[in-house]
């Protein structure tokens, strides 16, 4: 006799495998998001250092024309706008990391749920096997007793 819930067993096994794969993908996405955040931080830091270096060089120059001063001022204004853009990129990357962490948490929760369901089906399967084993042993014992009784008290024909 086959296990009556075999389809459920296979379904639960597949669900666990799918949940494990989803968790692995979520963890990989979280790692990519963290790397993107690091790159965004590094780009903003590099940009700030370059801007500070230019501003320092502008302060050290003494005899400059009005056109040079205006170009330098225009450059610094553009750099400030770029800084704002880079700050937005860092914030977006940080939000992506948070979202990825949430997805990992959900994937872990889902995996725990499907594993618990699989374990329940497996416990039922083990109990079913044990009941079948006990029934088989009882039948064998009863058959053995019948054989022994037949040997002790042979039937008269």
DAMO-V43141 format. One record per residue. N is the residue number from 1. RES is the residue in one letter. PSI is psi as a letter, one per 40 degrees, with the letter a starting at -180 (none if undefined). NEAR is the number of other C-alpha atoms within 12 Angstrom. Layout:
n->N res->RES psi->PSI near->NEAR
n->N res->RES psi->PSI near->NEAR
This chain:
n->1 res->X psi->h near->8
n->2 res->X psi->i near->10
n->3 res->X psi->h near->19
n->4 res->X psi->d near->14
n->5 res->X psi->f near->20
n->6 res->X psi->d near->18
n->7 res->X psi->d near->15
n->8 res->X psi->d near->21
n->9 res->X psi->d near->25
n->10 res->X psi->d near->19
n->11 res->X psi->d near->19
n->12 res->X psi->d near->25
n->13 res->X psi->d near->24
n->14 res->X psi->d near->19
n->15 res->X psi->d near->23
n->16 res->X psi->d near->27
n->17 res->X psi->d near->20
n->18 res->X psi->d near->20
n->19 res->X psi->d near->26
n->20 res->X psi->d near->25
n->21 res->X psi->d near->19
n->22 res->X psi->d near->23
n->23 res->X psi->d near->27
n->24 res->X psi->d near->21
n->25 res->X psi->d near->20
n->26 res->X psi->d near->26
n->27 res->X psi->d near->25
n->28 res->X psi->d near->19
n->29 res->X psi->d near->23
n->30 res->X psi->d near->28
n->31 res->X psi->d near->22
n->32 res->X psi->d near->20
n->33 res->X psi->d near->27
n->34 res->X psi->d near->25
n->35 res->X psi->d near->19
n->36 res->X psi->d near->24
n->37 res->X psi->d near->28
n->38 res->X psi->d near->20
n->39 res->X psi->d near->19
n->40 res->X psi->d near->26
n->41 res->X psi->d near->24
n->42 res->X psi->d near->18
n->43 res->X psi->d near->22
n->44 res->X psi->d near->27
n->45 res->X psi->d near->19
n->46 res->X psi->d near->18
n->47 res->X psi->d near->25
n->48 res->X psi->d near->23
n->49 res->X psi->d near->16
n->50 res->X psi->d near->20
n->51 res->X psi->d near->25
n->52 res->X psi->d near->19
n->53 res->X psi->d near->16
n->54 res->X psi->d near->19
n->55 res->X psi->d near->22
n->56 res->X psi->d near->15
n->57 res->X psi->d near->15
n->58 res->X psi->d near->21
n->59 res->X psi->d near->15
n->60 res->X psi->d near->11
n->61 res->X psi->h near->14
n->62 res->X psi->d near->12
n->63 res->X psi->h near->11
n->64 res->X psi->i near->14
n->65 res->X psi->i near->11
n->66 res->X psi->d near->11
n->67 res->X psi->d near->11
n->68 res->X psi->d near->15
n->69 res->X psi->d near->19
n->70 res->X psi->d near->14
n->71 res->X psi->d near->15
n->72 res->X psi->d near->23
n->73 res->X psi->d near->19
n->74 res->X psi->d near->15
n->75 res->X psi->d near->20
n->76 res->X psi->d near->25
n->77 res->X psi->d near->16
n->78 res->X psi->d near->16
n->79 res->X psi->d near->25
n->80 res->X psi->d near->21
n->81 res->X psi->d near->18
n->82 res->X psi->d near->22
n->83 res->X psi->d near->26
n->84 res->X psi->d near->17
n->85 res->X psi->d near->18
n->86 res->X psi->d near->25
n->87 res->X psi->d near->23
n->88 res->X psi->d near->19
n->89 res->X psi->d near->23
n->90 res->X psi->d near->27
n->91 res->X psi->d near->21
n->92 res->X psi->d near->20
n->93 res->X psi->d near->26
n->94 res->X psi->d near->25
n->95 res->X psi->d near->19
n->96 res->X psi->d near->24
n->97 res->X psi->d near->27
n->98 res->X psi->d near->20
n->99 res->X psi->d near->21
n->100 res->X psi->d near->28
n->101 res->X psi->d near->25
n->102 res->X psi->d near->19
n->103 res->X psi->d near->24
n->104 res->X psi->d near->27
n->105 res->X psi->d near->20
n->106 res->X psi->d near->20
n->107 res->X psi->d near->26
n->108 res->X psi->d near->25
n->109 res->X psi->d near->19
n->110 res->X psi->d near->23
n->111 res->X psi->d near->29
n->112 res->X psi->d near->20
n->113 res->X psi->d near->19
n->114 res->X psi->d near->26
n->115 res->X psi->d near->25
n->116 res->X psi->d near->18
n->117 res->X psi->d near->23
n->118 res->X psi->d near->28
n->119 res->X psi->d near->20
n->120 res->X psi->d near->19
n->121 res->X psi->d near->25
n->122 res->X psi->d near->23
n->123 res->X psi->d near->16
n->124 res->X psi->d near->20
n->125 res->X psi->d near->23
n->126 res->X psi->d near->17
n->127 res->X psi->d near->15
n->128 res->X psi->d near->20
n->129 res->X psi->d near->18
n->130 res->X psi->d near->14
n->131 res->X psi->d near->15
n->132 res->X psi->d near->17
n->133 res->X psi->d near->14
n->134 res->X psi->d near->14
n->135 res->X psi->d near->14
n->136 res->X psi->d near->14
n->137 res->X psi->d near->14
n->138 res->X psi->d near->14
n->139 res->X psi->d near->14
n->140 res->X psi->d near->14
n->141 res->X psi->d near->14
n->142 res->X psi->d near->14
n->143 res->X psi->d near->14
n->144 res->X psi->d near->14
n->145 res->X psi->d near->15
n->146 res->X psi->d near->15
n->147 res->X psi->d near->15
n->148 res->X psi->d near->13
n->149 res->X psi->d near->13
n->150 res->X psi->d near->13
n->151 res->X psi->d near->12
n->152 res->X psi->d near->10
n->153 res->X psi->g near->11
n->154 res->X psi->i near->11
n->155 res->X psi->i near->9
n->156 res->X psi->h near->6
n->157 res->X psi->none near->3
